[in-house]
Amino acid sequence: MRIAILGAGGVGGYYAGILARSGHAVALLARGPNLDALLSRGLEVRTPEESFTVAVQATDDPKTFGVCDVAIVAVKTYSLAAIAPAARLLAEGGAAILPFLNGVEAADRLVESGVPANQVLGGLTQVSVVKVEPGVVERKSSFQNVAVGERMGKPSERVRRIVEAFQGAGAEARISEDISADLWRKFAFIASMAAACGLARAPIGPVRDAPYGKVLLARAVREVLAVARARGLRLAEDEESKILAFIDSLGGGMKPSFLLDLEAGGPTELDDLSGAVARLGREAGVETPVHDTAAAALGVVRPRTP
């Protein structure tokens, strides 16, 4: 397949690396020192198991990508508006658009920005990856999960091909029969982790171990699932226990990307995490006190000016 990656940070760089190594033609949208490093040295990928370097096509001009089978959108939610024109360009050329963003509204926002609705898939990934320096990304987690599905209708041939590409590259990928429900399951996990770790300014281990830390996490997860159900999502009764068990399984030093952004003093995804839970909860008539608190308290923090 010919695969475009819109966003050359941790997640985008990692999947660009493993997909290119497995034989796919990968074009990576990048800029600045990251682009310079990719052009001069290639893309270095580090994992708990190995390290490798692979050559990828890298450019700051998506017009040079040509016709692509799929374009993976792998930016932070606060950069989605900036990357949307590139996604629209590739979609108009025939590419399926696969968003790998936190939150549950990325696909709708892409459509609102002019990307043809029938070209936008639903997708998610669960992986902990950081860009450690220009041209170098490192996967911290033992897991690298991917789910892809049609937003409306049954799984399609294009979804099957994309999932097979990820599987062939070594990711734990699957076809989703209900991508909306899967996105809300991830949302319950990531928004609750972000709220708890962000408020504590600490990785998940100290949060879990603190008095009432697990109570905070449970209430945060419960609120997201309540909003999802009020919006008509069909979720199993044991979703909360499954998500909390996964949180319990994480290494104590694990930091959600929200906390990393907060510590760096740059923009964060607060509006699309706890902020979205609070907003969507009000629309659905569901009380969300934990996420209201996180949105209010963490919203006071402003990014550093350059």
FISE-441958 format. One record per residue (C-alpha): z negated, x negated, y. Coordinates in steps of 0.5 Angstrom, whole numbers, padded with zeros to 4 digits, always signed. Each point is the difference from the previous one (the first is absolute). Layout:
REM FISE-441958
ZXY;...
REM end
This chain:
REM FISE-441958
+0000+0000+0000;+0001-0002+0007;-0007+0001+0003;-0002+0000+0008;-0007-0002+0002;-0002+0003+0007;-0006-0004+0001;-0002-0007-0002;-0007+0000+0000;-0005+0000-0006;+0003+0006-0004;+0007-0001+0002;+0000-0007-0001;-0003+0000-0007;+0005+0005-0003;+0006-0003+0003;-0002-0006-0003;-0001+0003-0007;+0006+0004+0000;+0004-0006+0003;-0002-0004-0006;+0001+0005-0005;+0008+0000+0002;+0000+0005+0005;+0004-0001+0007;-0006+0000+0005;+0001+0000+0008;-0006+0000+0004;-0001+0002+0007;-0004-0005+0004;-0001-0003+0006;-0003-0006+0004;-0004-0006-0004;+0000+0004-0006;+0008+0001+0000;+0001-0008+0001;-0005-0002-0006;+0004+0005-0004;+0007-0003+0002;-0002-0007+0000;-0005+0000-0007;+0001+0006-0003;-0005+0005-0002;-0007-0002-0004;-0004+0005-0004;-0006-0002-0002;-0004+0004-0005;-0006+0000-0005;+0004-0002-0005;+0006-0005+0003;+0003-0002+0006;+0008+0000+0001;+0005-0001+0006;+0006+0004+0000;+0006+0000+0005;+0001+0007+0003;+0005+0002+0006;-0004+0001+0006;+0002+0002+0007;-0002+0004+0006;+0006+0004+0000;+0000+0006-0005;+0008+0001+0002;+0001-0006-0005;-0003+0003-0006;+0006+0003-0002;+0000+0006-0005;-0007+0001-0003;-0002+0004-0006;-0007+0000+0002;-0004-0002+0007;-0008-0001-0001;-0003+0002+0006;-0007-0005+0000;-0003+0000+0007;-0006+0002+0002;+0000+0007+0003;-0001-0002+0007;+0007-0003-0001;+0004+0005-0003;+0003+0003+0006;+0003-0007+0002;+0003-0001-0007;+0002+0007-0001;+0007-0001+0004;+0002-0006-0006;-0002+0005-0005;+0004+0006+0003;+0006-0005+0000;-0001-0002-0007;-0001+0007-0002;+0007+0002+0003;+0003-0006-0004;-0002+0004-0006;-0007-0004-0002;-0006+0004-0002;-0006-0001+0004;-0006-0002-0003;-0007+0000+0004;-0006-0004-0002;-0004+0002+0005;-0008+0002+0000;-0001+0007+0002;+0004+0006-0002;+0005+0002+0006;+0004-0006+0000;+0006+0003-0004;+0000+0006+0005;+0000-0005+0006;+0006-0003-0002;+0003+0006-0001;-0002+0002+0007;+0003-0006+0003;+0007+0002-0003;+0000-0003-0007;+0004+0005-0004;-0005+0004-0004;+0003+0000-0007;+0000-0008+0001;-0007-0001+0000;-0004+0000-0006;-0008+0000-0001;-0003-0007-0002;-0007-0003+0000;-0002-0007-0002;-0007-0002-0002;-0001-0008+0001;-0004-0005+0004;+0005-0005+0003;-0001-0004+0006;+0005-0004+0004;-0004-0007+0000;+0006-0004+0005;+0007+0001+0002;+0004+0001-0006;-0006+0000-0005;-0003+0006-0003;-0006+0001-0005;-0002+0005-0005;-0007+0001+0000;-0001+0005-0005;+0001+0001-0008;+0004+0006+0001;+0007+0002+0003;+0001+0007-0001;+0006+0004+0003;+0002+0007-0001;+0006+0003+0003;+0003+0007+0000;+0004+0005+0003;-0003+0004+0006;+0003+0007-0003;+0002+0001-0007;+0000-0004-0006;+0001-0007-0001;+0007-0003+0001;+0004-0005-0003;-0001-0004+0007;-0008+0000-0001;+0001-0002-0007;+0004-0006+0002;-0005-0002+0005;-0005+0000-0005;+0003-0004-0005;+0002-0005+0005;-0008-0001+0002;-0002+0000-0007;+0005-0005-0002;-0003-0004+0006;-0007+0000-0003;-0003+0006+0004;-0004+0006-0004;+0005+0005+0003;+0001+0007-0002;+0004+0006+0001;-0004+0006+0004;+0001+0007-0002;-0004+0002+0006;+0000-0006+0006;-0004+0005+0005;-0006+0000-0005;+0001-0007-0001;+0000-0002+0007;-0006+0004+0002;-0004-0003-0006;+0001-0007+0003;-0001+0003+0007;-0007+0002-0003;-0001-0007-0002;+0002-0004+0005;-0002+0004+0006;-0007+0000-0003;+0000-0007-0001;+0002-0001+0007;-0005+0004+0003;-0006-0003-0004;+0002-0007+0001;+0002+0001+0007;-0006+0003+0002;-0004-0005-0004;+0004-0006+0002;+0000-0003-0007;+0004+0000-0006;-0001+0005-0006;-0006-0003-0004;-0005+0000+0006;+0002+0007+0001;-0001+0002-0007;-0007-0004+0000;-0003+0003+0006;-0005+0006+0000;+0004+0006+0000;+0007-0004+0000;+0003+0004-0006;-0003+0006+0003;+0005-0001+0006;+0006-0002-0004;-0001+0006-0004;-0001+0005+0006;+0006-0004+0003;+0005+0001-0006;-0003+0007-0001;+0003+0002+0007;+0007-0002-0001;+0000+0003-0007;-0002+0007+0004;+0005-0001+0005;+0005-0001-0005;-0001+0006-0004;-0001+0004+0006;+0007-0002+0002;+0003+0003-0007;+0000-0007-0004;-0002+0001-0008;-0005-0005-0001;-0004-0001-0007;-0008+0002+0001;-0002-0007-0002;+0004-0004+0005;-0006-0002+0004;-0003-0003-0006;+0006-0004-0002;+0001-0002+0007;-0007-0002+0001;+0000-0004-0007;+0006-0004+0003;-0004-0002+0006;-0005-0002-0005;+0004-0004-0004;+0003-0004+0007;-0003-0007+0001;-0005-0001+0005;+0004-0004+0005;+0005+0005+0000;+0002+0002+0007;+0005+0006+0002;+0005-0002+0005;-0003+0004+0005;-0006-0004+0000;+0005-0007+0000;+0003+0003+0006;-0006+0002+0004;-0003-0007-0001;+0006-0003+0003;-0001+0004+0006;+0007+0003+0000;+0003+0007-0001;-0003+0004-0006;+0003+0006-0004;-0006+0004+0002;+0004+0006+0002;+0003+0001-0006;-0006-0001-0005;-0007+0003+0003;+0004+0003+0006;+0005+0003-0004;-0006+0003-0005;-0003+0003+0006;+0006+0003+0003;+0003+0003-0006;-0007+0002-0002;-0001+0004+0006;+0007+0003-0001;-0002+0003-0007;-0007+0002+0002;-0004-0006-0004;-0006-0003+0003;+0001-0008+0000;-0006-0003+0003;+0001-0007-0003;+0007-0001+0002;-0002+0003+0007;-0005-0005+0001;+0004-0006-0003;+0006+0003+0005;-0005+0000+0006;-0004-0006-0001;+0006-0005-0002;+0004+0003+0005;-0004-0003+0005;+0002-0007-0002;+0007-0002+0004;+0005-0005-0002;-0001-0007+0004;+0005-0001+0005;+0005-0005-0002;
REM end
